[in-house]
């Protein structure tokens, strides 16, 4: 069912389960995501597939669906010949697809929709979202993000997921871009060890969100599972806000080969430690599927 309480209210009283990777769920259903638009392409071509992916996660125990709009930008769609008005419709459709999945799930617990806004580097589709430092100013990055955030906010999600942010410049731009939209947000960095992907200390990175009223949770995503403990504890200490964590499986993305390498290091045994460190929104990112989310839900229920 759709929620009768806000996500912020839920976080004040307990822990909420996020979904897992949209791309791996779509690929497991047989969809080709080799295109630069990644999962956003299916919003135009096979939106039912996106709804089915969300539904699989809700049925696995997720309380929050993160929309397939990570790579959905006006600039990215324009490269494919999709006009601005149609691009805006597809961004709004990403929110409606998740809402439709929540309706179909027919579960007694509250369900929420998080509208994904990936970093500028995701639009470039060259792996630069894992490096940051694009050579753009904070003002330029804000001008890039604001129009699509306006469209996503107007579609009525419960929260905006400002995710996989590689550096503090982009975080500052996103925090400015969400002001006045009337929709709360969470901010998650992609990290390596105790620093952002661009090399800034996490204390400095999280501090940017500490006084942002729009931000209801701060943390990390699209990182190795072993990097979560330090990040979660730091985010909780620096911001005093609920912490959100959704790491990858532990495998590594090769941007040139467009393939995953290495082995999975994600285990449900790590979940309780993340919760103890302050995490209140817990899920998985790339290569963590419905089985992983079911494990997270089970671990949190048993905790």
N, C-alpha and C positions, 0 to 999 in steps of 0.2 A: 504494500500500500504506500501511497505517498505520505510524507510525514506531516504530523500535526504539531510537531515541535521543531524548532530550528536546530541546525547542526551545532551551533554554539551552545545551545541549551543542553544538547545531548553530551557534548564534550565536558560540560561542567559536572556531569554526574557519572560518567563512565567512559569506556573505550569503544570506538567505532571501527568497523572493519571496512577497509577499502577494497576495491577490486584488484585485478592483476593486469598483465599486459594486454592491451587491445590488439596489437599487431600479431602476437603469437597465437592468440585465440582465433583471429581471422585466418591466419595461415593454416592452422590445424584444421579449419573447416574447408580448406582447399582453395583459398583466395590468393592470388598473386599480388604481392605488395612491393614489387621491385621498382615501381614508379616513384618519381620524386615526391609526389603528393602522399605517398605511403597510405595509411588507412583512410585519410581524408578523401582519396579518390573514390572509395566505395560509397561515400555520402551522395555522390553524383550518379554512380552507376548501379550500386546494389545496396540501398539504405537498409533493406530488410536484414542483410547480413550483419550490419552494425547492431541492430536491435537484438538479433539472436545472440551476438557475442555478449552484450550487456546482460541479457537474460541468463546466460550460462553462469555468469558471476553472481548475480543475485541468488540464483538457485544454489550456488555453492556456499553461500553464507555472507556475501558482501552486503554491506549496508549503503555503500556509496558507489555510484557508477561515474567514472571519469570519461567524459565525452571524447569522440573521435575527431576533435578539432585541434589537436596538438600541432599538426602541420597545416591547418587550414588558415591561410592568410590571403588577403586580396592580391598581394604580389605573386604568391605561388599559384593561385588559380589563374591569374592573368597570363602566366607563362603557358598555360594549357588552353588559352583562348576562352576562358570563362569570364564573362563580363561581371562588373562589380555588383550589380543587383542580384544576379544569380549566385555569386559567391556569398553574399550576405544571406540569401535564402538557405544555402547549404550549411553555413555556420549555425543558423537557427535550427535547422533540421537535426544537427548533431545533438542539441539539447532535447528536442522532441523525441528522437530515437531512444534516448535513455529514459525519458519519461514513459514512453510506451512500454519499454521493457519492465519498468517498475509496476505498471498496471497489470501486465501479463503475469508477473511473478506470483501474484496472489499469496503473499506471505503476511503474517500478522504483525511483523516488526516494521518500524519506520524505515523508509528508504529515501535517499537523497541523491541529487544530481550535481556533480561538479563539472563546470565547463572548463575544459583544458585550454590554456594559452601557453604554447611552447615558446622557447626563446627565438630570437631573431635568426640564430644559426640554423634552426630547424627548417626555416624557409629556404636557406641556401642548399640544404640537402648534401652537404659535403663533410659532415662530421664536425663542423666548427662549433656546434652547440656544446661539444666536449672540451673546447678550448677557450671560448669567449674572446674578449678583446678584439672586436671586429673592426676597430678603427672609427667607430661612430661615437658621437657625443651622447650624453644622457638625454639631451633635448631631442636629438635625432631618433634615438631608440623610443622615447616616449611617443613621438609622432608616428612611429611605425606601429606601436602596440595599441594606442588609444582607439582607433576606429574599429578594430575587430573586437576589442573588449566592450565597446559600446553595443555592438551587435549581439554579442554573446549575453551581455547583461540584460538586454531587452528581451531575450528569449526566455527569461525567467528561471535560470538555474538557482539552486540553493546556495551555491558558492562558486567563486571563480578560482580555478587551480592554476596559479602562476608557477609553472613547474619546469624542472630541469634547467634552472638558471645557473649559468656558469661563472658569473662574476658580479661584483658589487655595483658596477655601473648599470648593468641591465636590471638588477634588483631595484636600484634607485629609480630608474625610469618606469618600471612596472608599478612601483608603489605610488608614484605620481599619477600614472595613467588610470588607476582604479578609483581615484578620489571622485566622490560625487556620483558614482554610478548606482548607488543604492543596493549593491549586492556585496556581501562579505567575501573575503578572499583568504586563501592560504598561499604561503610563499615557500617553495622548496628549491634548494640548491642541489646541483649535481656536484659531488665532492670527490676528492682523492685524499685519503688520509684525514688530516686535520685542517685541510684547506679547501677552498673552492677550486674548481677546475682551472681557474685563471691564477691560482696561487695565493689568494688572500686568506688571512686567518679567519676561521669560522666565527670567532667572537666578534670581529669587525663586521662580518657579513650579516650575522643574525641581529646585531644591534640596530641595523637600519630599520628593521620591522618592529622594534620594541615599542615605539610610540605611535605606530600606525593603527588608528582605530578600526580601519577597514579589515585588518588582518586578524583572523581568529585562530590561526595556527601557523607555526613556522617549523621547518625541518629540512629533510633531504629526500631525494628520490633519484632513481636511475644511477645508483652507486652500488659498490660492492657491499654485501651484507656485513662484512667485518668493519666497515666504516660507520655503521649506524650508531653503535653504543656511545662513542665519544661525541658524535654530532648531536644526538638526542639530548644527552646530559648538558651539553653546551647551550643548545637552543633553549632548554628549559631554564637554565640559570641566567642567561643573558636577557631573555625576553619576558619571563614569567608567564608566557602563553602556553596553551596546549601544544604538544609537539606532534608533527605528522611525519611518518617515515614509510616509504615504500621503495625498497631497494630492488635491484635486478637479481637475477638468479646467482650471480657471481661470475658468469661467463663474460667475455670481452667482445665488444663490437668492433669489427674491422671495417672502417668506413670505405676503404678502397675496394676491398673484396665484397663489401655489403653482405657480410656473414658473421656469425657468432663463433668464437673460438674458446677453448678452455673447457672447464667443467663447472658444474653447478656447486656452489657452496652454501646455498640457501637451505636452512632447516627450520622446522617449526619450533625446535628447541631454543632458538634465539629469541623468539617472540616475547617471552615473559621478561627477559632482560631488558628489551626495548621498552616494555611497559613500565618497568621499575625505574628506567632512566627518565621517564616523563612522557613517553609516547602515548597519545590518546587516539590518534588516527593511524591505523597500521594496515598495510597491504603489501602488494608486490608490484613491480614494474616489469620491464622486459624479461621474457622467458619464465615468468611466474604465472601459471595458468589456474584454472578453476580448482584443480586438486590442491595446489599450494594455498589458495585462498580458503578452501575448506579446512585445511590444516591450521591456518591462522585463526579462523573462527573457532575451531575446536579448542585450540590452546588458550584463547582468551576466555572462552566459556568455562574452562577448567581452572583458570587462574583464580 
